[in-house]
């Protein structure tokens, strides 16, 4: 099934119902999908066709949603890009995906212009420069979309989008998400989380991420619900919206958001600014029914504090860019802190040892998942695709298992899964993935750094902080004091890394801990 077939149900059932609210402006289902079709016609007039990639470099706004749907109408492939990415990261994606067009907004123009000019020592390749140079602003695109373009092709049901995700080594790779993947993930969530057309989702998550785009926006639209879309997360604003009598019924966030929201709710409570309360608790509207958290582990302290403040128990779940949401605590049932629950409808999960052999419940191992929501593989990278998927000859169902790289244990009594850490070195900070090697490469390109190692440190707010251990380049005056910290390091890396990847803590050392083969031993990197 094409995703648009699923979304045709709310579009035809109640076209005048509000689909999106943004900055006090309401977009009906009719307006959203009419705009999407007009933009699709304009894209076709500009030469975009089935299978072409179209990059979306813009922050949350209704035009982002309309542009995404327009790309699907053409049978083209949407390429949402993290707006925090800087020149080097953006150039890599544009070079690798080779989009036919980039749709952007004024706020993102400067970084695209940097790519187009080929600035910096890491000069972008010709394809990235050419694509960036031809970027079009979404406002101008919609203004010229008068419906006079050529007839739209049948959208098909193949590749729907590319989402670039970090790995443990090398640069980010594009996960190929098909229409079948999206419809499987969305229908599973509709059933598991009891979505209904009366729901109102407060969506502060970015639309360039699978959490905000698929779990949030597209699932809400498929349910005929309404999405209150904001540009970004603001704890005071969210607390105020939750406290309204007509407040949202659903809120999704990453642990960092819940930490800040708990602090804001406490502040409001201390100042006597609590909103309406009902039998379920304080500080939230009677309409509130579901608060979900994912993308990183939620601390038991935050879990308990939020329940005490609101009377609502956060539903934790587990998923990846490559797999969609695969595990979830029950909507109706006990939710335990630290547990990510059981497989969603249509999902299979197992835990294997180092040889890939399934282990009994209660035993630690690597989590593998299978199901219709798991991506088709990595864009133009058969080697990484082959490494990520396992075909088990002993599996009677013939499932294709995806190796998550996460360590987990399944409770023998309940079947619920608990995550125990990662078998790779990925850092999860504020809900974003950061792989150390990319940050190390950027640090080692600085003239005052001889060697660099990067790892995560526990942090109450973000889950983990990016930390760097640096060996200063020889000959620097004062040696150990020549490497800038704080703002100086952020300024030095501004053109190479997104702000969330820049180390928040820096430790100067004379040498890095290595094993006999010369590989850095990250577990021996300690503060101090």
N, C-alpha and C positions, 0 to 999 in steps of 0.2 A: 504493500500500500504506500502511495505517496503521502507525505505528511500533509499536503494541502487537502487531500481527501478527508483526513481526520478533522482538520480545521474548518472544512466546509460545513460541518454540522452546526457549530455556534454561529457561523456567518449567516446561514440561512434561517436558523431557528428564531433569532431575535436580533436582526441587523441594527436596530437602534439602541440596543443595550450598550452601556459604556464598557469598552474594552480596556482603555488606558486613561489614566489621569496623570498629567505631568504639569507641574507649575500652575495649578488651578485650571488647566485646559483639559477638556474631556474629548477623547477620540472614541467614537462609536465603532462597533464592529464594521459597519458599512464604510465609514471613512477610512479605517485602517486598511481594509482589503481593497477598496477602490484605489487608494493611493498606491498600494503595492502593485496593482495591475498597471496603473499608469506609468510607474517607475520602470516596471518590467518592459513596457513598450519602448520607453526612452532608452533603456539599456540595449534592447535589440536594435534600435535605430543606430546606436553607436557601435554596433558590431559584436555585441556579446551574445553568445549562443550556448547551446547545450554543452555541458562539460567544461566550459570556461570557468576559471576561478575569478571571483570578484572579492577584493579585500575590503573590509569594513574597519576603518581606523577612526573611531569616534566614541565618545562617552555615551552614557545612558541618555536617551531621548526617544520619543515616538518615531522619529524618522529613521532611527537605527532599526527598530522593529519592522517598519514598512520596507526598508531596503533589503533586509534579510528575506522577507517573504517574497519580494520582487525577484530576487535571485532564484529562489526556488521555482517561481512561476515559469522561468526560462529554461528550467532543467540545468541551470548553471550551478556552481559550487560556491557556497558562502565561505569566506575566510575571515572570521572575526579576529582582530589583532588587539592585544593588550595595549591600552593607551599609555601605560607607564614605560613601555619599551622605548629605548633610545636608538640612536643612529645605527649602531652595529647590529643590534638585535633585529630591528625592523628591516635592515638591508638583507640580512640572512633569509628572513621569511619571504621577502619579495623575490629574491633570487631563486630560492628553492621552489616556491609554489608557482612562480611566473603568472601572476594574475593578469587578466586582460584589462582590468581597470581597478583603481582604488577610489572608494567613496570615503570622504573624510569631512571634517568640519574645521572652522577657522582656528580653533584652539590647538589643532594637531598639525597645522600647516608647517610650522617651523621645523619640526623634525623631518618631515617629508622633504622639505627644501634642502635640508642638510644632506639627505641621501641623494637627492637629485644632483646636487653640486659635487658629490663625491668627496665630501670633507673628511678630514682625519687621516691618520696613518693607515687605518684599516680601510682603504679606499674601496667602496662598494663596486661590485661587478656591473657591467654595462646594463644587464637586464634590470637590476634593481634601480639603477639611476633612471632608466627610461620609463619604467612603470611609475616611479615616484613623481617624475616630471609631469605625467599625464593625469595626476590625481584630480578629481572633481569634487567640489564641495556639495554636500547633500542638499542644501537649500537651493542652489542653482539647478541641481538635477531635477528636483521636484517642480521647480518653477517652469522648466522647459518640457516637462512631461505632460503633453496635452492630449495624449491618447491617440496620436496620429502615427504611431510606429507600426511596423509590420505585424501580421498576425502572430500570436504567441505559439510556440511549439508545444506539443504535449510535454509536460514536465518530466515524465519518466519516473522511475523509482530506484535509480542508482545512487551515486554519491551525492550527498546533500551538503556536506561541509567538511572543511579541514580545520582542525583545532591543533595548534602547535603546543606541544607540552615538553617540559624539561626531561632529560634523561640523566643518568649518572655520569656519563662521559660525553664529550663532544657537544655540539649545539642542539637546539631544540628540533624536534621532529614532528611532522604533521600526522596526526591521527585521522584516518579516513572514516568519517561517520556517514553511514548510508541512511536513506529514508526508512528502510526497515529497522535500522538501529534506533532511530528517533521514535518511530511509532511504538516499538516494543517498550522502550524506556518510559515513554509518556503514559501509555495505557496501563503499565504496571503500577506507576505512581498514582494514577487516577483511582485505581482500586484500593491500593494499600493504604493511602492516606485519606480516603473518603472524601475526595473533592466533590464539590457541589457548585451549581451555578450561582448561588447566593454568596459564595466566598469572595472576599476582598483581600488580595495579597499585597502587603507592603514590601516592595522590592527595592532594596538598596544595594544589592549585589550587582557587580558589573555585568553587562550583557555580552562582553567578549569572553566570558568564562562559562563553562558548561553548567555550573551551579545556578547562575543567574539566568542564562538563556534558555536552557532546556528544562531543568528542574523547576525554575520559577516561571518565566514568561510563557513558554510554549505549553507547559502543562496547564497553567491557569487559563490560557486561551482555549485549549482543548476542552476544558471543563465549562466553558461559557462564563467564566468568572471575570472579575474586574481586577486590574493591576494598578496599584498606586505606585508609579515609577518615580524614583528620585535620582538626582545626578550622582549622589554618593551617600555614604552612611554618615550620619551625624547623631550621636547618642541623645542629645537634648531634643532634637527634632523627632526622633523615633519614639522616645518616651512620651512626648506630647501627643503624638498621633495614637499611640496605644491607649492613652488615657481618655480619648474622646468617646462619647456615647456611641457614635457611629464609626468607631475605630475598626481597623482591619481584623479579619478573622484568622489570617495566616501570616506568619513572619518567618523568613529564613535568614540565617546568618552563619558566619564562621565564628569560632571561639573568641577571637579578638573582639568581635562586635558584642558578644554577650558579656565579656569582661567589662567593657566600657558601659554597656547598658546597665549592668548591675550597679556600677559606681554611680551612674546618673540617677537610677531609681532610689538608691540610698540617700543621695543628696536631696532629691525632691521630697522624700519621706521625712527627712530631718527638718526640712524647711516648711513642712506642712502643705506641700504642693501635690499631694497624691491625687490622682484622678478618681473617677467613680469606682466603687468596689462592688462586687457581688458575692454570691455564696462561694465562689471559687478563689477569691483572693483580692489583693490590692493592686492598684496602679494600672489596671488594664480594663478595657471595655468588656461588657458582657458578651460581645460578639466574638471575642478571641477564643479560638479553639485549638490551634496548632502552632507550636514554636519548634522548628527543626534546626539542627546544627550539623555541620559537616565540614569537609576539606581539611580538617586537622583534629587532633584529640581535644576533647573538652574536659577541663579539670573537674574532679568531683566537688571541689569547693565552689566553683561557678555554678555547677549543676544544682547544688543544694541551695545556694544563695538566691538564685533566680526563682526557685520553687517557693522559698520563704517569702519573697517579695511580691510574687504575683499569684501564687496558688497553682501555677501551671508547671508541668514537668516537661523539660526539653526532650524532644525526640532526637536521638542521635542516629546517624546513618553513615554508610560507607559507600564510596564510589570513586571513580577515577575518570579522567577525560576519556580514556580509551574504552571504558566499560559502561558509562552511565552509573546510576545508583544501583547497587547490587544487593546490599544488605541494609536492613532497617529494623530498629526497635518497633514493636507493634503500635499501631494507632490506638487500638483497644486492648490494653493489657499492661503488664508491668514493664517499666523502662528502668534499666539499671545503669548507674553512672559507669562509664568506661566500656560498656558493651555497645556494639553496633548491630546487634540483633541477628536476624535470620534472613535467608535469601528472599528477595521479592518474587512475585509471581513470574514464572518463566526463567528464573535464574537458578543455576546450580553452583554450589561452592564446595570446595574440598581443601584439605590441608595435607601437604606432602612433605616428605623429608628431603634431604639433599640429593637423593637419587631419583626424586620424582614419584616415590611410592606413597600412596595415601596412608596416613597414620590414624590410629584410633582416636576417638574423642578424648579430650583432656591432654593431648600431646601437642607440644609446640611444633610448628612447621611453617612453611610458606603457604600463603593463601592463593589459591587459583580459582578462577570463576569462568563460567561458560553461560551462554544465553544469546538470544537474538539481539540484545542491546550492545553486545561487545563489538568493537569496531572491526573493520575489514582488514586493518593492518596499517602500516606506516607508508606515507606518500613517497614513492620512488625509492624505497629502502627495503628490498626483499630480505636483506641480511638481518636487519633489526626485527622485521616482521617474523621471520623464521625463529629468531631467538626468543621472541615474546610468547609464541604460541606452542602448545604441546598437543600432539595427537596421541592418545593412549590406546594402543592396540587392545588392551584389556577392558576398555570402556565399551560395554555393550551398546550404549546409545550413540557411540561415534562422535562424542562431543569434542569440540576444539577448545582446549583450556587456555586461558590467558594467565600468564604468571605475573602476579601483581608486584612481587618484590617485597611484600609486607609479611611480617611474621604474625601469626595469630594462633589462637587456641579455641576449640569449640567445647562448650560446656556439655558434659555427658548427660546432664539431667534436662536442661532446657533447650539445647541445640543452639544457644546464642553464641556469637563470636566475640572474642575480645582481642583487640590488636595489641601486640607486644613490642612493636618497634619495626624498623625497616631493615631489610637485608642489604640495602644499599645506603649510600651516604646522603640521600636527599634531605634538604632542610625545608621544613614547612613553617613559614613565617607569615602570620596574619592571613592564613588561608591560601597563600601563594607558594608554589614550588620554586625552590632555588637549588640548582646543582652546583656543588663546590667548584668543579673544574672550570666552569665559565668565569666565575668570580676570580679564581686564582689566575687565569690567563690575563684578565684585565689588570689585576694588581701587578703581575710580573712584567707587564708592558710599561709600567711606570719607571722612570729612570733611577729612582732611589730604592727600588725593591729588587733584591737578588733572587729570593725565593719566597713563595707564599703557600700557605695551607689554610683551608677554610672549613669550618664545621659549625654546627648549631649548638647554641647554649640555651638551656631552659629559660623561659621568660613568661611571667604571669599574664602579660597583656597579649603578646603575639604568639604564644606557644613556644616558639624558638626565636632566638636572635641570630643573625648572621655574624660570626666572629672570624677574625683573621689573625693568623700567626705569621709574622713577617721577619725575614732575615734581611737587614738593610744591605744595600749595595756597598761594596768596599770603597773606601776613599771618601765617604760622606763625612763632612766635618761633624764631629761629635757622635758619629756612628749611630748610637741607639736613640738619639733625639732628633734625627734628621727626617724621619718619616712623619708626615702630617697625620693628625687624628681629626675626628669630628668633621667640622665644616670643610676643612682643607682636603680631606680625603674624598668627601662627597663631591666637591668641586672638581677634583682631579678625575673622577670617574663618571662625571655627569654625562659625557658624550658616549660612554660605552655601556653603562648599565642602568637599568631601571632603579629608582630610589630604593625599592624594597630589597634589592640585591646587594646594595652597598653595605659593607660591614659596619655594624653599630659598635662593636668593641674590637680593639686592635691590641695585640700583644707582640712586643718586639723580642726576638730570641736570637741566639747566636747560631742555632742550627735546628732543623726540623727532625722529629723522631722518625726514623726509617727502619725497615726490616733489612734482612741480609741481602734482599734483591734490590734495595734502594727505594721501595715503595713507602710513601708516607703512611704512618700508622695513626689514623685520625683518632682512634680511641685513647691515644696517649697525649692528645692536645688538651691541655687543661689551663684554666685561668690562673694568672699569677706570674 
